[in-house]
């Protein structure tokens, strides 16, 4: 049935589909939006991972809330649930409809590994996987999120449009075009969309780099829109405090795709918190560096006065406000996370972290003094120029931090979360390859052997899965065949697909680009930004 005919018959379709009330998930949710389909433009908001993971992603909540705030549109949520072969086909949470009932599908993509689930989500609903094979009878497939803003190329064959920027800036121009041109020839719709700032249409290569768009000020609150206990952070109201980062670490994607640094006003955050308290008695403060907010101590004090429990994402080691730590302790926060990233002074200079060992030990001592029960350190393995000596220094740093905390006599526990370094586009390390996974694993085993016997818990991400992430992070459009062949997000699926297609995945992960190379994400590269990244890249190697 043609798209135009389906639009005419939407009201009839709404009577024949399974009622939303039959969804057990909706019955366990609050804040869900149910709209009559009659006269409204239906849009699918999709997260290519499980409900449990996706419902803790603020990007999904933001899209859902922003679209449903318009009376003329409706948004319903989709998650990857293992596929029709496992008896869990891709259907909307709200009305149990397939993708093909919607005018457009808006994917939010935060993690490269989620690319692996996109083909099966499309196939479950009988949609051709490749954008070039889909005509007007199928919805437009649109992608956005951090992965897309850094490098859309690996998934470009599946998408009609990519949003290079933040939803608050893009949706006001995107949605009216989708409504006005519903049922029009696909080619005309794409030509119109390609003229909108921040939109990249792979089938219509732009003459100049696509500029990222974003709101200059954060005047709207971003927080949990739909509450569910069947998710990772379901016991709390998540609230974004700030966006972007001003520290410019050389490995960090945030500085490349979410800058400039912007803070939400204190008054807006407190208003949000009051609304969130109607659903949850615990609030999670979210942001790259929440502790950088100029009024963070006052914010925490006010929230404490409102009687809510608090959780806070990773804190910056320097500067670290003693007043803020006091307020967090009084608020009942028991666990804190900080990110030294590297164990040695030399590596921290290479990555431009801007902290010393003295700063790290002082932070650990302050956390112990304030009576917190657990401190988590985030580290990376396989950083540029890393040697076995750097690993030894990481071990000694952890031991020294534990000794300082033990001296406080408060039973504070130290744990390490370790992730293999994955080079990202839009960072000064975008030209580098990933360290060999076997070497990363060997160094990880040394850290575990030395520290776990001393009561320091060590958790780590899989070096082999991180290797896949590295391939997808800096890969080109040719990877679409591998994504289709993999058919899922497991390591076994990936290895089997790579073998069948004769793709040397480890070599791809380790590939280094020359500074003069045309990079797979060239369509997004601003010349001035590239020059800045080159300067930082060269500065890093002076430290090695």
BELZIQUI-V533804 format. One record per residue. N is the residue number from 1. RES is the residue in one letter. PHI is phi in whole degrees, -180 to 180 (999 if undefined). PSI is psi in whole degrees, 0 to 359 (* if undefined). D_LAST is the distance of its C-alpha to the last C-alpha in whole Angstrom. Layout:
{{N	RES	PHI	PSI	D_LAST} {N	RES	PHI	PSI	D_LAST}}
This chain:
{{1	X	999	133	61} {2	X	-67	155	60} {3	X	-58	319	58} {4	X	-62	320	61} {5	X	-66	322	63} {6	X	-66	325	61} {7	X	-63	321	61} {8	X	-66	327	64} {9	X	-98	14	65} {10	X	-61	320	62} {11	X	-63	322	65} {12	X	-68	319	67} {13	X	-59	322	63} {14	X	-66	336	63} {15	X	-81	334	66} {16	X	-95	343	65} {17	X	-75	163	62} {18	X	-62	135	61} {19	X	-63	145	62} {20	X	-62	334	59} {21	X	-65	343	60} {22	X	-79	350	60} {23	X	-80	118	56} {24	X	-63	326	56} {25	X	-66	315	52} {26	X	-60	322	54} {27	X	-63	333	56} {28	X	-97	8	54} {29	X	-108	160	52} {30	X	-133	148	53} {31	X	92	355	52} {32	X	-65	143	52} {33	X	-107	122	54} {34	X	-116	122	57} {35	X	-123	150	58} {36	X	-67	134	61} {37	X	-74	343	60} {38	X	-62	120	63} {39	X	78	6	62} {40	X	-115	152	58} {41	X	-88	116	55} {42	X	-87	130	54} {43	X	-126	136	50} {44	X	-94	129	48} {45	X	-106	114	45} {46	X	-117	138	43} {47	X	-122	118	40} {48	X	-82	52	39} {49	X	-155	182	39} {50	X	-67	160	41} {51	X	-56	318	43} {52	X	-58	318	42} {53	X	-80	312	38} {54	X	-64	328	39} {55	X	-75	358	41} {56	X	-104	10	39} {57	X	-99	118	37} {58	X	-70	339	38} {59	X	-63	317	37} {60	X	-63	313	40} {61	X	-62	322	42} {62	X	-65	312	41} {63	X	-59	313	43} {64	X	-60	314	46} {65	X	-70	314	47} {66	X	-61	316	46} {67	X	-68	316	48} {68	X	-73	347	51} {69	X	-69	338	51} {70	X	-86	127	53} {71	X	-66	335	57} {72	X	-86	354	57} {73	X	-121	158	54} {74	X	-136	144	53} {75	X	-123	136	50} {76	X	-129	151	50} {77	X	-95	145	47} {78	X	-130	144	46} {79	X	-135	157	44} {80	X	-82	125	43} {81	X	-123	21	45} {82	X	105	347	45} {83	X	94	162	47} {84	X	-62	329	51} {85	X	-62	335	50} {86	X	-99	12	50} {87	X	79	13	53} {88	X	-128	73	50} {89	X	-67	164	50} {90	X	-79	104	49} {91	X	-134	155	51} {92	X	-68	148	51} {93	X	-65	319	51} {94	X	-74	311	54} {95	X	-125	4	56} {96	X	58	40	55} {97	X	-101	158	55} {98	X	-85	168	53} {99	X	-53	324	50} {100	X	-68	352	53} {101	X	-86	357	55} {102	X	-110	156	53} {103	X	-75	325	52} {104	X	-151	153	48} {105	X	-114	122	46} {106	X	-108	105	43} {107	X	-86	136	40} {108	X	-108	126	37} {109	X	-124	108	34} {110	X	-104	336	31} {111	X	-131	133	29} {112	X	-58	324	29} {113	X	-63	338	30} {114	X	-71	343	34} {115	X	-55	329	34} {116	X	-64	337	35} {117	X	-95	351	38} {118	X	-64	312	39} {119	X	-58	318	41} {120	X	-70	327	43} {121	X	-64	319	44} {122	X	-70	317	46} {123	X	-65	326	47} {124	X	-56	329	49} {125	X	-100	13	51} {126	X	75	21	52} {127	X	-90	137	50} {128	X	-56	140	48} {129	X	-72	323	45} {130	X	-93	136	44} {131	X	-57	323	44} {132	X	-66	342	46} {133	X	-96	357	49} {134	X	-102	128	50} {135	X	-103	197	52} {136	X	-64	345	54} {137	X	-73	350	56} {138	X	-117	153	52} {139	X	-68	153	50} {140	X	-68	141	47} {141	X	-108	118	44} {142	X	-121	137	41} {143	X	-121	147	38} {144	X	-152	176	36} {145	X	114	176	33} {146	X	-59	319	29} {147	X	-62	318	29} {148	X	-68	322	31} {149	X	-71	343	30} {150	X	-99	316	26} {151	X	-160	99	27} {152	X	-83	353	31} {153	X	-57	315	31} {154	X	-59	330	31} {155	X	-107	9	34} {156	X	-62	329	36} {157	X	-66	338	39} {158	X	-90	343	40} {159	X	-111	144	40} {160	X	-83	324	42} {161	X	-146	146	41} {162	X	-121	141	37} {163	X	-98	114	37} {164	X	-101	84	34} {165	X	154	192	34} {166	X	-100	145	36} {167	X	-57	321	39} {168	X	-60	330	41} {169	X	-90	333	40} {170	X	-93	318	41} {171	X	-58	320	44} {172	X	-58	334	46} {173	X	-97	329	46} {174	X	-72	312	46} {175	X	-62	316	49} {176	X	-60	325	51} {177	X	-68	319	51} {178	X	-61	323	51} {179	X	-73	313	54} {180	X	-66	327	56} {181	X	-108	14	55} {182	X	-58	126	55} {183	X	92	351	57} {184	X	-77	162	56} {185	X	-55	137	55} {186	X	-56	320	51} {187	X	-58	318	51} {188	X	-68	322	52} {189	X	-63	315	50} {190	X	-66	322	47} {191	X	-62	321	48} {192	X	-68	316	48} {193	X	-66	326	45} {194	X	-64	342	43} {195	X	-86	352	44} {196	X	-86	133	43} {197	X	-59	134	40} {198	X	89	359	37} {199	X	-107	133	39} {200	X	-117	121	37} {201	X	-107	106	40} {202	X	-57	328	38} {203	X	-77	351	42} {204	X	-127	78	42} {205	X	-53	131	39} {206	X	-74	152	38} {207	X	-76	334	38} {208	X	-137	163	35} {209	X	-57	142	32} {210	X	-74	125	34} {211	X	-84	135	33} {212	X	-71	136	32} {213	X	-115	149	35} {214	X	-162	155	36} {215	X	-74	136	38} {216	X	-70	334	37} {217	X	-132	149	38} {218	X	-96	88	39} {219	X	-96	352	43} {220	X	-114	144	43} {221	X	-75	145	43} {222	X	-122	121	41} {223	X	-161	182	42} {224	X	-57	127	43} {225	X	-99	322	46} {226	X	-123	129	48} {227	X	-100	133	48} {228	X	-150	137	48} {229	X	-82	349	47} {230	X	-89	43	46} {231	X	-147	166	43} {232	X	-58	319	40} {233	X	-117	37	40} {234	X	-71	348	44} {235	X	-88	1	45} {236	X	-136	162	43} {237	X	-93	117	43} {238	X	-87	138	40} {239	X	-141	121	39} {240	X	-78	122	36} {241	X	-91	322	36} {242	X	-153	167	33} {243	X	-139	138	31} {244	X	91	180	28} {245	X	-154	139	25} {246	X	-99	4	24} {247	X	-90	339	21} {248	X	58	42	19} {249	X	-61	144	16} {250	X	-74	346	14} {251	X	-98	350	15} {252	X	-92	126	19} {253	X	-71	329	21} {254	X	-56	316	24} {255	X	-64	335	22} {256	X	-85	326	23} {257	X	-116	350	26} {258	X	-122	6	28} {259	X	-78	157	27} {260	X	-78	164	29} {261	X	-66	128	29} {262	X	-136	138	33} {263	X	-109	147	35} {264	X	-83	140	38} {265	X	-61	147	41} {266	X	-56	317	42} {267	X	-62	320	46} {268	X	-66	319	45} {269	X	-64	320	43} {270	X	-69	324	46} {271	X	-64	316	48} {272	X	-59	315	46} {273	X	-60	319	46} {274	X	-62	321	50} {275	X	-69	319	50} {276	X	-65	329	48} {277	X	-64	340	50} {278	X	-67	339	53} {279	X	-110	323	51} {280	X	-138	147	48} {281	X	-99	11	48} {282	X	-133	136	45} {283	X	-120	133	42} {284	X	-104	120	38} {285	X	-88	121	36} {286	X	-117	141	34} {287	X	165	161	31} {288	X	-58	317	27} {289	X	-143	81	27} {290	X	-59	325	31} {291	X	-67	349	30} {292	X	-81	346	29} {293	X	-58	129	33} {294	X	-62	341	34} {295	X	-120	30	38} {296	X	-63	319	36} {297	X	-64	319	38} {298	X	-67	320	41} {299	X	-59	312	41} {300	X	-65	321	40} {301	X	-62	316	43} {302	X	-65	319	46} {303	X	-66	322	45} {304	X	-62	320	46} {305	X	-66	336	49} {306	X	-82	352	50} {307	X	84	22	50} {308	X	-98	153	47} {309	X	-80	155	44} {310	X	-128	150	41} {311	X	-138	146	37} {312	X	-137	140	34} {313	X	-73	182	31} {314	X	-51	136	27} {315	X	-96	149	27} {316	X	-76	132	25} {317	X	-68	325	23} {318	X	-143	125	23} {319	X	-77	150	26} {320	X	-127	111	28} {321	X	-77	123	32} {322	X	-66	325	34} {323	X	-63	318	37} {324	X	-63	317	36} {325	X	-63	321	35} {326	X	-61	315	39} {327	X	-64	321	40} {328	X	-64	317	38} {329	X	-63	317	40} {330	X	-66	336	43} {331	X	-82	357	43} {332	X	92	7	43} {333	X	-68	130	39} {334	X	-109	339	38} {335	X	-129	136	35} {336	X	-127	155	31} {337	X	-129	137	28} {338	X	-137	160	25} {339	X	-128	88	21} {340	X	-65	331	18} {341	X	72	316	16} {342	X	-136	152	14} {343	X	-86	340	15} {344	X	-113	154	12} {345	X	-60	320	12} {346	X	-62	313	8} {347	X	-66	324	8} {348	X	-67	330	11} {349	X	-70	319	9} {350	X	-60	318	7} {351	X	-88	358	10} {352	X	64	44	12} {353	X	-75	328	15} {354	X	77	24	16} {355	X	-134	154	17} {356	X	-111	173	17} {357	X	-63	322	18} {358	X	-60	321	22} {359	X	-62	318	22} {360	X	-67	315	22} {361	X	-68	322	24} {362	X	-61	318	27} {363	X	-62	316	27} {364	X	-62	320	28} {365	X	-65	318	30} {366	X	-64	317	32} {367	X	-61	319	32} {368	X	-66	318	34} {369	X	-62	326	36} {370	X	-83	355	37} {371	X	89	19	39} {372	X	-70	156	37} {373	X	-95	335	37} {374	X	-145	140	34} {375	X	-125	129	30} {376	X	-113	128	28} {377	X	-105	134	24} {378	X	-100	128	22} {379	X	-128	162	19} {380	X	-121	147	17} {381	X	-115	147	16} {382	X	86	22	14} {383	X	-67	158	11} {384	X	-56	129	8} {385	X	81	6	6} {386	X	-68	140	9} {387	X	-129	174	11} {388	X	-62	330	14} {389	X	-64	324	13} {390	X	-66	325	12} {391	X	-66	320	15} {392	X	-61	320	17} {393	X	-69	326	16} {394	X	-63	316	17} {395	X	-62	314	21} {396	X	-65	323	21} {397	X	-64	316	20} {398	X	-63	319	23} {399	X	-64	318	25} {400	X	-66	319	25} {401	X	-63	319	26} {402	X	-65	320	29} {403	X	-63	318	30} {404	X	-63	319	30} {405	X	-72	322	32} {406	X	-64	327	34} {407	X	-63	335	35} {408	X	-73	342	37} {409	X	67	30	39} {410	X	-113	8	39} {411	X	72	25	38} {412	X	-71	132	35} {413	X	-102	140	33} {414	X	-108	136	30} {415	X	-134	153	28} {416	X	-117	130	25} {417	X	-108	119	25} {418	X	-118	129	22} {419	X	-124	137	21} {420	X	-61	140	19} {421	X	-68	127	16} {422	X	-118	116	18} {423	X	-65	139	17} {424	X	-121	145	19} {425	X	-61	161	21} {426	X	67	18	21} {427	X	-128	160	18} {428	X	-62	342	14} {429	X	-96	15	13} {430	X	-66	339	17} {431	X	-84	349	16} {432	X	-88	156	14} {433	X	-96	173	16} {434	X	-82	148	16} {435	X	-64	154	15} {436	X	-58	130	18} {437	X	-62	327	21} {438	X	-65	318	22} {439	X	-67	318	19} {440	X	-60	316	19} {441	X	-65	320	22} {442	X	-62	316	22} {443	X	-68	324	19} {444	X	-63	318	22} {445	X	-62	322	25} {446	X	-63	315	23} {447	X	-61	315	23} {448	X	-62	313	26} {449	X	-60	320	28} {450	X	-79	327	26} {451	X	-101	325	27} {452	X	-65	331	30} {453	X	-69	346	32} {454	X	-100	10	31} {455	X	85	13	33} {456	X	-99	115	30} {457	X	-73	136	30} {458	X	-124	118	27} {459	X	-116	144	28} {460	X	-146	149	25} {461	X	-81	152	26} {462	X	-65	124	26} {463	X	-60	324	23} {464	X	-72	321	26} {465	X	-69	325	27} {466	X	-65	328	24} {467	X	-63	318	23} {468	X	-63	318	26} {469	X	-59	320	25} {470	X	-65	321	22} {471	X	-62	313	25} {472	X	-73	330	27} {473	X	-64	319	24} {474	X	-120	17	23} {475	X	-82	174	26} {476	X	-113	188	29} {477	X	-67	340	33} {478	X	-64	343	33} {479	X	-71	349	32} {480	X	-59	323	36} {481	X	-63	322	38} {482	X	-69	321	35} {483	X	-63	319	36} {484	X	-67	315	40} {485	X	-66	328	40} {486	X	-64	316	38} {487	X	66	17	40} {488	X	170	176	39} {489	X	-105	23	36} {490	X	-94	156	36} {491	X	-62	320	33} {492	X	-62	318	36} {493	X	-62	316	37} {494	X	-64	313	34} {495	X	-62	319	34} {496	X	-64	316	37} {497	X	-67	318	37} {498	X	-63	321	34} {499	X	-66	317	36} {500	X	-66	329	39} {501	X	-96	3	37} {502	X	57	45	35} {503	X	-103	127	32} {504	X	-89	86	29} {505	X	-61	314	27} {506	X	-58	321	24} {507	X	-67	321	23} {508	X	-62	319	24} {509	X	-64	327	21} {510	X	-91	359	19} {511	X	-60	131	19} {512	X	-107	138	17} {513	X	-95	150	18} {514	X	-82	154	18} {515	X	-61	334	18} {516	X	-87	353	21} {517	X	-67	148	23} {518	X	-81	117	25} {519	X	-87	154	24} {520	X	-57	334	27} {521	X	-101	30	27} {522	X	-56	329	28} {523	X	-67	349	31} {524	X	-110	356	29} {525	X	-80	114	27} {526	X	-81	126	27} {527	X	-55	320	26} {528	X	-66	319	25} {529	X	-66	319	23} {530	X	-62	319	22} {531	X	-63	320	21} {532	X	-63	318	19} {533	X	-65	320	17} {534	X	-61	318	16} {535	X	-61	316	15} {536	X	-69	323	13} {537	X	-60	313	11} {538	X	-67	323	10} {539	X	-64	322	9} {540	X	-62	319	7} {541	X	-75	344	5} {542	X	-71	338	6} {543	X	-84	340	4} {544	X	-76	*	0}}
